[in-house]
């Protein structure tokens, strides 16, 4: 047997005998990323429904981008984000709270997760007033915090 064949056989044996943990690492990183991103979206919805603007702003990573209603809006900081009249605008259409109907991670890396979502808005009688599809891009910042960095929504 020539040296090339022997090296190939040796490499295959090493790979066959290698611990599974060597190959599981990217899957583990992705699972951790999805868990971090989903927890960030849980916080996003919890603080949104509490109508707590500073806490809601803290669930985002900045700069934060939103694509909705034919516009693109960029906020550079939580302070800038918190100055918008979101809850007054939503109350004017009868909104009281929202819930996720579905969330599916569709693109995952160790520090960024794209999540297709469907959410529903409700009035104070818990009656649905709208159902919307959206894409959330949730990232892990330099301090390790997971937060929504960008949203593209079909909601007004």
Chimera marker file (.cmm) of the C-alpha trace (Angstrom):
<marker_set name="trace">
<marker id="1" x="0.000" y="0.000" z="0.000" r="1" g="1" b="0" radius="0.5"/>
<marker id="2" x="1.400" y="3.397" z="-0.829" r="1" g="1" b="0" radius="0.5"/>
<marker id="3" x="1.808" y="6.196" z="1.705" r="1" g="1" b="0" radius="0.5"/>
<marker id="4" x="-1.166" y="8.181" z="0.416" r="1" g="1" b="0" radius="0.5"/>
<marker id="5" x="-3.578" y="5.303" z="0.985" r="1" g="1" b="0" radius="0.5"/>
<marker id="6" x="-2.138" y="4.676" z="4.460" r="1" g="1" b="0" radius="0.5"/>
<marker id="7" x="-2.600" y="8.321" z="5.396" r="1" g="1" b="0" radius="0.5"/>
<marker id="8" x="-6.186" y="8.294" z="4.125" r="1" g="1" b="0" radius="0.5"/>
<marker id="9" x="-6.975" y="5.161" z="6.144" r="1" g="1" b="0" radius="0.5"/>
<marker id="10" x="-5.335" y="6.662" z="9.245" r="1" g="1" b="0" radius="0.5"/>
<marker id="11" x="-7.361" y="9.861" z="8.840" r="1" g="1" b="0" radius="0.5"/>
<marker id="12" x="-10.608" y="7.925" z="8.446" r="1" g="1" b="0" radius="0.5"/>
<marker id="13" x="-9.806" y="5.873" z="11.561" r="1" g="1" b="0" radius="0.5"/>
<marker id="14" x="-9.118" y="9.047" z="13.555" r="1" g="1" b="0" radius="0.5"/>
<marker id="15" x="-12.384" y="10.595" z="12.428" r="1" g="1" b="0" radius="0.5"/>
<marker id="16" x="-14.289" y="7.402" z="13.208" r="1" g="1" b="0" radius="0.5"/>
<marker id="17" x="-12.786" y="7.213" z="16.698" r="1" g="1" b="0" radius="0.5"/>
<marker id="18" x="-13.014" y="10.951" z="17.414" r="1" g="1" b="0" radius="0.5"/>
<marker id="19" x="-15.333" y="11.934" z="20.253" r="1" g="1" b="0" radius="0.5"/>
<marker id="20" x="-18.784" y="13.044" z="19.125" r="1" g="1" b="0" radius="0.5"/>
<marker id="21" x="-18.293" y="16.293" z="21.037" r="1" g="1" b="0" radius="0.5"/>
<marker id="22" x="-15.867" y="17.467" z="18.358" r="1" g="1" b="0" radius="0.5"/>
<marker id="23" x="-18.662" y="17.413" z="15.801" r="1" g="1" b="0" radius="0.5"/>
<marker id="24" x="-21.503" y="18.533" z="18.086" r="1" g="1" b="0" radius="0.5"/>
<marker id="25" x="-20.003" y="21.931" z="18.877" r="1" g="1" b="0" radius="0.5"/>
<marker id="26" x="-21.623" y="23.927" z="16.047" r="1" g="1" b="0" radius="0.5"/>
<marker id="27" x="-25.004" y="22.328" z="16.801" r="1" g="1" b="0" radius="0.5"/>
<marker id="28" x="-24.557" y="23.187" z="20.495" r="1" g="1" b="0" radius="0.5"/>
<marker id="29" x="-23.617" y="26.782" z="19.576" r="1" g="1" b="0" radius="0.5"/>
<marker id="30" x="-26.710" y="27.052" z="17.372" r="1" g="1" b="0" radius="0.5"/>
<marker id="31" x="-28.977" y="25.606" z="20.074" r="1" g="1" b="0" radius="0.5"/>
<marker id="32" x="-27.587" y="28.122" z="22.585" r="1" g="1" b="0" radius="0.5"/>
<marker id="33" x="-28.105" y="30.943" z="20.074" r="1" g="1" b="0" radius="0.5"/>
<marker id="34" x="-31.725" y="29.946" z="19.419" r="1" g="1" b="0" radius="0.5"/>
<marker id="35" x="-32.395" y="29.663" z="23.167" r="1" g="1" b="0" radius="0.5"/>
<marker id="36" x="-30.868" y="33.125" z="23.763" r="1" g="1" b="0" radius="0.5"/>
<marker id="37" x="-32.820" y="34.657" z="20.884" r="1" g="1" b="0" radius="0.5"/>
<marker id="38" x="-36.129" y="33.119" z="21.984" r="1" g="1" b="0" radius="0.5"/>
<marker id="39" x="-35.579" y="34.315" z="25.558" r="1" g="1" b="0" radius="0.5"/>
<marker id="40" x="-34.926" y="37.811" z="24.174" r="1" g="1" b="0" radius="0.5"/>
<marker id="41" x="-38.218" y="37.655" z="22.257" r="1" g="1" b="0" radius="0.5"/>
<marker id="42" x="-40.004" y="36.497" z="25.419" r="1" g="1" b="0" radius="0.5"/>
<marker id="43" x="-38.644" y="39.597" z="27.187" r="1" g="1" b="0" radius="0.5"/>
<marker id="44" x="-39.582" y="41.756" z="24.197" r="1" g="1" b="0" radius="0.5"/>
<marker id="45" x="-43.233" y="40.637" z="24.348" r="1" g="1" b="0" radius="0.5"/>
<marker id="46" x="-43.436" y="40.709" z="28.173" r="1" g="1" b="0" radius="0.5"/>
<marker id="47" x="-42.186" y="44.303" z="28.418" r="1" g="1" b="0" radius="0.5"/>
<marker id="48" x="-44.238" y="45.365" z="25.384" r="1" g="1" b="0" radius="0.5"/>
<marker id="49" x="-47.441" y="44.042" z="26.963" r="1" g="1" b="0" radius="0.5"/>
<marker id="50" x="-46.509" y="45.723" z="30.266" r="1" g="1" b="0" radius="0.5"/>
<marker id="51" x="-46.348" y="48.985" z="28.284" r="1" g="1" b="0" radius="0.5"/>
<marker id="52" x="-43.008" y="49.643" z="29.984" r="1" g="1" b="0" radius="0.5"/>
<marker id="53" x="-41.178" y="51.701" z="27.370" r="1" g="1" b="0" radius="0.5"/>
<marker id="54" x="-37.734" y="51.803" z="29.090" r="1" g="1" b="0" radius="0.5"/>
<marker id="55" x="-37.812" y="48.035" z="29.767" r="1" g="1" b="0" radius="0.5"/>
<marker id="56" x="-39.019" y="47.334" z="26.231" r="1" g="1" b="0" radius="0.5"/>
<marker id="57" x="-36.256" y="49.547" z="24.786" r="1" g="1" b="0" radius="0.5"/>
<marker id="58" x="-33.738" y="47.570" z="26.865" r="1" g="1" b="0" radius="0.5"/>
<marker id="59" x="-34.715" y="44.335" z="25.061" r="1" g="1" b="0" radius="0.5"/>
<marker id="60" x="-33.343" y="45.718" z="21.797" r="1" g="1" b="0" radius="0.5"/>
<marker id="61" x="-29.799" y="45.927" z="20.454" r="1" g="1" b="0" radius="0.5"/>
<marker id="62" x="-28.689" y="49.178" z="18.835" r="1" g="1" b="0" radius="0.5"/>
<marker id="63" x="-28.667" y="50.594" z="16.313" r="1" g="1" b="0" radius="0.5"/>
<marker id="64" x="-32.157" y="49.106" z="16.006" r="1" g="1" b="0" radius="0.5"/>
<marker id="65" x="-33.916" y="48.995" z="12.634" r="1" g="1" b="0" radius="0.5"/>
<marker id="66" x="-37.619" y="48.558" z="11.858" r="1" g="1" b="0" radius="0.5"/>
<marker id="67" x="-39.074" y="48.056" z="8.388" r="1" g="1" b="0" radius="0.5"/>
<marker id="68" x="-42.863" y="48.642" z="8.509" r="1" g="1" b="0" radius="0.5"/>
<marker id="69" x="-45.622" y="50.624" z="6.832" r="1" g="1" b="0" radius="0.5"/>
<marker id="70" x="-43.431" y="51.417" z="3.854" r="1" g="1" b="0" radius="0.5"/>
<marker id="71" x="-40.723" y="53.092" z="5.948" r="1" g="1" b="0" radius="0.5"/>
<marker id="72" x="-37.395" y="52.219" z="7.492" r="1" g="1" b="0" radius="0.5"/>
<marker id="73" x="-36.713" y="53.645" z="10.936" r="1" g="1" b="0" radius="0.5"/>
<marker id="74" x="-33.360" y="53.470" z="12.733" r="1" g="1" b="0" radius="0.5"/>
<marker id="75" x="-32.852" y="54.247" z="16.427" r="1" g="1" b="0" radius="0.5"/>
<marker id="76" x="-29.304" y="54.712" z="17.665" r="1" g="1" b="0" radius="0.5"/>
<marker id="77" x="-30.005" y="54.220" z="21.392" r="1" g="1" b="0" radius="0.5"/>
<marker id="78" x="-32.552" y="53.005" z="23.937" r="1" g="1" b="0" radius="0.5"/>
<marker id="79" x="-33.119" y="56.623" z="24.980" r="1" g="1" b="0" radius="0.5"/>
<marker id="80" x="-33.987" y="57.617" z="21.430" r="1" g="1" b="0" radius="0.5"/>
<marker id="81" x="-36.258" y="54.581" z="21.020" r="1" g="1" b="0" radius="0.5"/>
<marker id="82" x="-38.093" y="55.288" z="24.296" r="1" g="1" b="0" radius="0.5"/>
<marker id="83" x="-39.139" y="58.772" z="23.096" r="1" g="1" b="0" radius="0.5"/>
<marker id="84" x="-41.592" y="57.426" z="20.500" r="1" g="1" b="0" radius="0.5"/>
<marker id="85" x="-45.349" y="57.369" z="21.244" r="1" g="1" b="0" radius="0.5"/>
<marker id="86" x="-45.816" y="53.654" z="20.470" r="1" g="1" b="0" radius="0.5"/>
<marker id="87" x="-48.316" y="52.831" z="23.207" r="1" g="1" b="0" radius="0.5"/>
<marker id="88" x="-50.471" y="55.906" z="22.588" r="1" g="1" b="0" radius="0.5"/>
<marker id="89" x="-50.559" y="55.093" z="18.868" r="1" g="1" b="0" radius="0.5"/>
<marker id="90" x="-51.546" y="51.483" z="19.538" r="1" g="1" b="0" radius="0.5"/>
<marker id="91" x="-54.198" y="52.468" z="22.099" r="1" g="1" b="0" radius="0.5"/>
<marker id="92" x="-55.764" y="54.675" z="19.429" r="1" g="1" b="0" radius="0.5"/>
<marker id="93" x="-56.485" y="51.553" z="17.330" r="1" g="1" b="0" radius="0.5"/>
<marker id="94" x="-57.865" y="49.628" z="20.322" r="1" g="1" b="0" radius="0.5"/>
<marker id="95" x="-54.746" y="47.626" z="21.167" r="1" g="1" b="0" radius="0.5"/>
<marker id="96" x="-54.329" y="46.253" z="24.673" r="1" g="1" b="0" radius="0.5"/>
<marker id="97" x="-51.804" y="43.407" z="24.324" r="1" g="1" b="0" radius="0.5"/>
<marker id="98" x="-50.158" y="41.005" z="21.855" r="1" g="1" b="0" radius="0.5"/>
<marker id="99" x="-49.074" y="37.352" z="21.743" r="1" g="1" b="0" radius="0.5"/>
<marker id="100" x="-46.755" y="35.277" z="19.596" r="1" g="1" b="0" radius="0.5"/>
<marker id="101" x="-48.674" y="32.721" z="17.535" r="1" g="1" b="0" radius="0.5"/>
<marker id="102" x="-45.521" y="31.175" z="16.087" r="1" g="1" b="0" radius="0.5"/>
<marker id="103" x="-41.767" y="31.673" z="16.094" r="1" g="1" b="0" radius="0.5"/>
<marker id="104" x="-39.410" y="29.708" z="13.860" r="1" g="1" b="0" radius="0.5"/>
<marker id="105" x="-35.648" y="30.148" z="13.685" r="1" g="1" b="0" radius="0.5"/>
<marker id="106" x="-34.847" y="30.075" z="9.972" r="1" g="1" b="0" radius="0.5"/>
<marker id="107" x="-31.207" y="31.204" z="9.904" r="1" g="1" b="0" radius="0.5"/>
<marker id="108" x="-28.881" y="30.561" z="12.818" r="1" g="1" b="0" radius="0.5"/>
<marker id="109" x="-25.288" y="31.335" z="13.719" r="1" g="1" b="0" radius="0.5"/>
<marker id="110" x="-23.581" y="31.556" z="17.102" r="1" g="1" b="0" radius="0.5"/>
<marker id="111" x="-24.294" y="35.304" z="17.390" r="1" g="1" b="0" radius="0.5"/>
<marker id="112" x="-27.336" y="35.963" z="15.184" r="1" g="1" b="0" radius="0.5"/>
<marker id="113" x="-30.715" y="34.319" z="14.671" r="1" g="1" b="0" radius="0.5"/>
<marker id="114" x="-33.367" y="35.219" z="12.079" r="1" g="1" b="0" radius="0.5"/>
<marker id="115" x="-36.828" y="34.298" z="13.356" r="1" g="1" b="0" radius="0.5"/>
<marker id="116" x="-40.011" y="34.174" z="11.289" r="1" g="1" b="0" radius="0.5"/>
<marker id="117" x="-42.860" y="35.145" z="13.573" r="1" g="1" b="0" radius="0.5"/>
<marker id="118" x="-46.588" y="35.525" z="13.524" r="1" g="1" b="0" radius="0.5"/>
<marker id="119" x="-48.131" y="37.628" z="16.268" r="1" g="1" b="0" radius="0.5"/>
<marker id="120" x="-51.623" y="38.722" z="17.098" r="1" g="1" b="0" radius="0.5"/>
<marker id="121" x="-52.881" y="41.979" z="18.609" r="1" g="1" b="0" radius="0.5"/>
<marker id="122" x="-55.847" y="42.000" z="21.002" r="1" g="1" b="0" radius="0.5"/>
<marker id="123" x="-58.182" y="44.599" z="22.468" r="1" g="1" b="0" radius="0.5"/>
<marker id="124" x="-59.018" y="44.902" z="26.189" r="1" g="1" b="0" radius="0.5"/>
<marker id="125" x="-61.760" y="42.236" z="25.797" r="1" g="1" b="0" radius="0.5"/>
<marker id="126" x="-59.068" y="39.808" z="24.540" r="1" g="1" b="0" radius="0.5"/>
<marker id="127" x="-60.599" y="39.894" z="21.056" r="1" g="1" b="0" radius="0.5"/>
<marker id="128" x="-58.142" y="39.700" z="18.138" r="1" g="1" b="0" radius="0.5"/>
<marker id="129" x="-57.769" y="42.940" z="16.216" r="1" g="1" b="0" radius="0.5"/>
<marker id="130" x="-54.988" y="41.873" z="13.846" r="1" g="1" b="0" radius="0.5"/>
<marker id="131" x="-52.601" y="39.067" z="12.920" r="1" g="1" b="0" radius="0.5"/>
<marker id="132" x="-49.212" y="39.870" z="11.375" r="1" g="1" b="0" radius="0.5"/>
<marker id="133" x="-46.178" y="38.098" z="9.960" r="1" g="1" b="0" radius="0.5"/>
<marker id="134" x="-42.734" y="39.476" z="10.686" r="1" g="1" b="0" radius="0.5"/>
<marker id="135" x="-39.045" y="38.678" z="10.607" r="1" g="1" b="0" radius="0.5"/>
<marker id="136" x="-36.973" y="39.451" z="13.688" r="1" g="1" b="0" radius="0.5"/>
<marker id="137" x="-33.175" y="39.497" z="13.610" r="1" g="1" b="0" radius="0.5"/>
<marker id="138" x="-31.926" y="38.845" z="17.116" r="1" g="1" b="0" radius="0.5"/>
<marker id="139" x="-28.225" y="39.352" z="17.847" r="1" g="1" b="0" radius="0.5"/>
<marker id="140" x="-25.802" y="38.873" z="20.699" r="1" g="1" b="0" radius="0.5"/>
<marker id="141" x="-23.893" y="42.086" z="21.440" r="1" g="1" b="0" radius="0.5"/>
<marker id="142" x="-20.287" y="42.462" z="22.640" r="1" g="1" b="0" radius="0.5"/>
<marker id="143" x="-21.398" y="42.130" z="26.282" r="1" g="1" b="0" radius="0.5"/>
<marker id="144" x="-23.208" y="38.853" z="25.561" r="1" g="1" b="0" radius="0.5"/>
<marker id="145" x="-26.741" y="40.326" z="25.664" r="1" g="1" b="0" radius="0.5"/>
<marker id="146" x="-29.260" y="38.911" z="23.223" r="1" g="1" b="0" radius="0.5"/>
<marker id="147" x="-31.633" y="41.528" z="21.794" r="1" g="1" b="0" radius="0.5"/>
<marker id="148" x="-33.727" y="42.302" z="18.749" r="1" g="1" b="0" radius="0.5"/>
<marker id="149" x="-31.535" y="44.238" z="16.304" r="1" g="1" b="0" radius="0.5"/>
<marker id="150" x="-33.966" y="44.500" z="13.401" r="1" g="1" b="0" radius="0.5"/>
<marker id="151" x="-37.621" y="43.852" z="12.618" r="1" g="1" b="0" radius="0.5"/>
<marker id="152" x="-39.413" y="43.672" z="9.316" r="1" g="1" b="0" radius="0.5"/>
<marker id="153" x="-43.131" y="43.531" z="9.820" r="1" g="1" b="0" radius="0.5"/>
<marker id="154" x="-46.287" y="43.542" z="7.794" r="1" g="1" b="0" radius="0.5"/>
<marker id="155" x="-47.988" y="45.247" z="10.750" r="1" g="1" b="0" radius="0.5"/>
<marker id="156" x="-48.806" y="48.947" z="10.516" r="1" g="1" b="0" radius="0.5"/>
<link id1="1" id2="2" r="1" g="1" b="0" radius="0.2"/>
<link id1="2" id2="3" r="1" g="1" b="0" radius="0.2"/>
<link id1="3" id2="4" r="1" g="1" b="0" radius="0.2"/>
<link id1="4" id2="5" r="1" g="1" b="0" radius="0.2"/>
<link id1="5" id2="6" r="1" g="1" b="0" radius="0.2"/>
<link id1="6" id2="7" r="1" g="1" b="0" radius="0.2"/>
<link id1="7" id2="8" r="1" g="1" b="0" radius="0.2"/>
<link id1="8" id2="9" r="1" g="1" b="0" radius="0.2"/>
<link id1="9" id2="10" r="1" g="1" b="0" radius="0.2"/>
<link id1="10" id2="11" r="1" g="1" b="0" radius="0.2"/>
<link id1="11" id2="12" r="1" g="1" b="0" radius="0.2"/>
<link id1="12" id2="13" r="1" g="1" b="0" radius="0.2"/>
<link id1="13" id2="14" r="1" g="1" b="0" radius="0.2"/>
<link id1="14" id2="15" r="1" g="1" b="0" radius="0.2"/>
<link id1="15" id2="16" r="1" g="1" b="0" radius="0.2"/>
<link id1="16" id2="17" r="1" g="1" b="0" radius="0.2"/>
<link id1="17" id2="18" r="1" g="1" b="0" radius="0.2"/>
<link id1="18" id2="19" r="1" g="1" b="0" radius="0.2"/>
<link id1="19" id2="20" r="1" g="1" b="0" radius="0.2"/>
<link id1="20" id2="21" r="1" g="1" b="0" radius="0.2"/>
<link id1="21" id2="22" r="1" g="1" b="0" radius="0.2"/>
<link id1="22" id2="23" r="1" g="1" b="0" radius="0.2"/>
<link id1="23" id2="24" r="1" g="1" b="0" radius="0.2"/>
<link id1="24" id2="25" r="1" g="1" b="0" radius="0.2"/>
<link id1="25" id2="26" r="1" g="1" b="0" radius="0.2"/>
<link id1="26" id2="27" r="1" g="1" b="0" radius="0.2"/>
<link id1="27" id2="28" r="1" g="1" b="0" radius="0.2"/>
<link id1="28" id2="29" r="1" g="1" b="0" radius="0.2"/>
<link id1="29" id2="30" r="1" g="1" b="0" radius="0.2"/>
<link id1="30" id2="31" r="1" g="1" b="0" radius="0.2"/>
<link id1="31" id2="32" r="1" g="1" b="0" radius="0.2"/>
<link id1="32" id2="33" r="1" g="1" b="0" radius="0.2"/>
<link id1="33" id2="34" r="1" g="1" b="0" radius="0.2"/>
<link id1="34" id2="35" r="1" g="1" b="0" radius="0.2"/>
<link id1="35" id2="36" r="1" g="1" b="0" radius="0.2"/>
<link id1="36" id2="37" r="1" g="1" b="0" radius="0.2"/>
<link id1="37" id2="38" r="1" g="1" b="0" radius="0.2"/>
<link id1="38" id2="39" r="1" g="1" b="0" radius="0.2"/>
<link id1="39" id2="40" r="1" g="1" b="0" radius="0.2"/>
<link id1="40" id2="41" r="1" g="1" b="0" radius="0.2"/>
<link id1="41" id2="42" r="1" g="1" b="0" radius="0.2"/>
<link id1="42" id2="43" r="1" g="1" b="0" radius="0.2"/>
<link id1="43" id2="44" r="1" g="1" b="0" radius="0.2"/>
<link id1="44" id2="45" r="1" g="1" b="0" radius="0.2"/>
<link id1="45" id2="46" r="1" g="1" b="0" radius="0.2"/>
<link id1="46" id2="47" r="1" g="1" b="0" radius="0.2"/>
<link id1="47" id2="48" r="1" g="1" b="0" radius="0.2"/>
<link id1="48" id2="49" r="1" g="1" b="0" radius="0.2"/>
<link id1="49" id2="50" r="1" g="1" b="0" radius="0.2"/>
<link id1="50" id2="51" r="1" g="1" b="0" radius="0.2"/>
<link id1="51" id2="52" r="1" g="1" b="0" radius="0.2"/>
<link id1="52" id2="53" r="1" g="1" b="0" radius="0.2"/>
<link id1="53" id2="54" r="1" g="1" b="0" radius="0.2"/>
<link id1="54" id2="55" r="1" g="1" b="0" radius="0.2"/>
<link id1="55" id2="56" r="1" g="1" b="0" radius="0.2"/>
<link id1="56" id2="57" r="1" g="1" b="0" radius="0.2"/>
<link id1="57" id2="58" r="1" g="1" b="0" radius="0.2"/>
<link id1="58" id2="59" r="1" g="1" b="0" radius="0.2"/>
<link id1="59" id2="60" r="1" g="1" b="0" radius="0.2"/>
<link id1="60" id2="61" r="1" g="1" b="0" radius="0.2"/>
<link id1="61" id2="62" r="1" g="1" b="0" radius="0.2"/>
<link id1="62" id2="63" r="1" g="1" b="0" radius="0.2"/>
<link id1="63" id2="64" r="1" g="1" b="0" radius="0.2"/>
<link id1="64" id2="65" r="1" g="1" b="0" radius="0.2"/>
<link id1="65" id2="66" r="1" g="1" b="0" radius="0.2"/>
<link id1="66" id2="67" r="1" g="1" b="0" radius="0.2"/>
<link id1="67" id2="68" r="1" g="1" b="0" radius="0.2"/>
<link id1="68" id2="69" r="1" g="1" b="0" radius="0.2"/>
<link id1="69" id2="70" r="1" g="1" b="0" radius="0.2"/>
<link id1="70" id2="71" r="1" g="1" b="0" radius="0.2"/>
<link id1="71" id2="72" r="1" g="1" b="0" radius="0.2"/>
<link id1="72" id2="73" r="1" g="1" b="0" radius="0.2"/>
<link id1="73" id2="74" r="1" g="1" b="0" radius="0.2"/>
<link id1="74" id2="75" r="1" g="1" b="0" radius="0.2"/>
<link id1="75" id2="76" r="1" g="1" b="0" radius="0.2"/>
<link id1="76" id2="77" r="1" g="1" b="0" radius="0.2"/>
<link id1="77" id2="78" r="1" g="1" b="0" radius="0.2"/>
<link id1="78" id2="79" r="1" g="1" b="0" radius="0.2"/>
<link id1="79" id2="80" r="1" g="1" b="0" radius="0.2"/>
<link id1="80" id2="81" r="1" g="1" b="0" radius="0.2"/>
<link id1="81" id2="82" r="1" g="1" b="0" radius="0.2"/>
<link id1="82" id2="83" r="1" g="1" b="0" radius="0.2"/>
<link id1="83" id2="84" r="1" g="1" b="0" radius="0.2"/>
<link id1="84" id2="85" r="1" g="1" b="0" radius="0.2"/>
<link id1="85" id2="86" r="1" g="1" b="0" radius="0.2"/>
<link id1="86" id2="87" r="1" g="1" b="0" radius="0.2"/>
<link id1="87" id2="88" r="1" g="1" b="0" radius="0.2"/>
<link id1="88" id2="89" r="1" g="1" b="0" radius="0.2"/>
<link id1="89" id2="90" r="1" g="1" b="0" radius="0.2"/>
<link id1="90" id2="91" r="1" g="1" b="0" radius="0.2"/>
<link id1="91" id2="92" r="1" g="1" b="0" radius="0.2"/>
<link id1="92" id2="93" r="1" g="1" b="0" radius="0.2"/>
<link id1="93" id2="94" r="1" g="1" b="0" radius="0.2"/>
<link id1="94" id2="95" r="1" g="1" b="0" radius="0.2"/>
<link id1="95" id2="96" r="1" g="1" b="0" radius="0.2"/>
<link id1="96" id2="97" r="1" g="1" b="0" radius="0.2"/>
<link id1="97" id2="98" r="1" g="1" b="0" radius="0.2"/>
<link id1="98" id2="99" r="1" g="1" b="0" radius="0.2"/>
<link id1="99" id2="100" r="1" g="1" b="0" radius="0.2"/>
<link id1="100" id2="101" r="1" g="1" b="0" radius="0.2"/>
<link id1="101" id2="102" r="1" g="1" b="0" radius="0.2"/>
<link id1="102" id2="103" r="1" g="1" b="0" radius="0.2"/>
<link id1="103" id2="104" r="1" g="1" b="0" radius="0.2"/>
<link id1="104" id2="105" r="1" g="1" b="0" radius="0.2"/>
<link id1="105" id2="106" r="1" g="1" b="0" radius="0.2"/>
<link id1="106" id2="107" r="1" g="1" b="0" radius="0.2"/>
<link id1="107" id2="108" r="1" g="1" b="0" radius="0.2"/>
<link id1="108" id2="109" r="1" g="1" b="0" radius="0.2"/>
<link id1="109" id2="110" r="1" g="1" b="0" radius="0.2"/>
<link id1="110" id2="111" r="1" g="1" b="0" radius="0.2"/>
<link id1="111" id2="112" r="1" g="1" b="0" radius="0.2"/>
<link id1="112" id2="113" r="1" g="1" b="0" radius="0.2"/>
<link id1="113" id2="114" r="1" g="1" b="0" radius="0.2"/>
<link id1="114" id2="115" r="1" g="1" b="0" radius="0.2"/>
<link id1="115" id2="116" r="1" g="1" b="0" radius="0.2"/>
<link id1="116" id2="117" r="1" g="1" b="0" radius="0.2"/>
<link id1="117" id2="118" r="1" g="1" b="0" radius="0.2"/>
<link id1="118" id2="119" r="1" g="1" b="0" radius="0.2"/>
<link id1="119" id2="120" r="1" g="1" b="0" radius="0.2"/>
<link id1="120" id2="121" r="1" g="1" b="0" radius="0.2"/>
<link id1="121" id2="122" r="1" g="1" b="0" radius="0.2"/>
<link id1="122" id2="123" r="1" g="1" b="0" radius="0.2"/>
<link id1="123" id2="124" r="1" g="1" b="0" radius="0.2"/>
<link id1="124" id2="125" r="1" g="1" b="0" radius="0.2"/>
<link id1="125" id2="126" r="1" g="1" b="0" radius="0.2"/>
<link id1="126" id2="127" r="1" g="1" b="0" radius="0.2"/>
<link id1="127" id2="128" r="1" g="1" b="0" radius="0.2"/>
<link id1="128" id2="129" r="1" g="1" b="0" radius="0.2"/>
<link id1="129" id2="130" r="1" g="1" b="0" radius="0.2"/>
<link id1="130" id2="131" r="1" g="1" b="0" radius="0.2"/>
<link id1="131" id2="132" r="1" g="1" b="0" radius="0.2"/>
<link id1="132" id2="133" r="1" g="1" b="0" radius="0.2"/>
<link id1="133" id2="134" r="1" g="1" b="0" radius="0.2"/>
<link id1="134" id2="135" r="1" g="1" b="0" radius="0.2"/>
<link id1="135" id2="136" r="1" g="1" b="0" radius="0.2"/>
<link id1="136" id2="137" r="1" g="1" b="0" radius="0.2"/>
<link id1="137" id2="138" r="1" g="1" b="0" radius="0.2"/>
<link id1="138" id2="139" r="1" g="1" b="0" radius="0.2"/>
<link id1="139" id2="140" r="1" g="1" b="0" radius="0.2"/>
<link id1="140" id2="141" r="1" g="1" b="0" radius="0.2"/>
<link id1="141" id2="142" r="1" g="1" b="0" radius="0.2"/>
<link id1="142" id2="143" r="1" g="1" b="0" radius="0.2"/>
<link id1="143" id2="144" r="1" g="1" b="0" radius="0.2"/>
<link id1="144" id2="145" r="1" g="1" b="0" radius="0.2"/>
<link id1="145" id2="146" r="1" g="1" b="0" radius="0.2"/>
<link id1="146" id2="147" r="1" g="1" b="0" radius="0.2"/>
<link id1="147" id2="148" r="1" g="1" b="0" radius="0.2"/>
<link id1="148" id2="149" r="1" g="1" b="0" radius="0.2"/>
<link id1="149" id2="150" r="1" g="1" b="0" radius="0.2"/>
<link id1="150" id2="151" r="1" g="1" b="0" radius="0.2"/>
<link id1="151" id2="152" r="1" g="1" b="0" radius="0.2"/>
<link id1="152" id2="153" r="1" g="1" b="0" radius="0.2"/>
<link id1="153" id2="154" r="1" g="1" b="0" radius="0.2"/>
<link id1="154" id2="155" r="1" g="1" b="0" radius="0.2"/>
<link id1="155" id2="156" r="1" g="1" b="0" radius="0.2"/>
</marker_set>
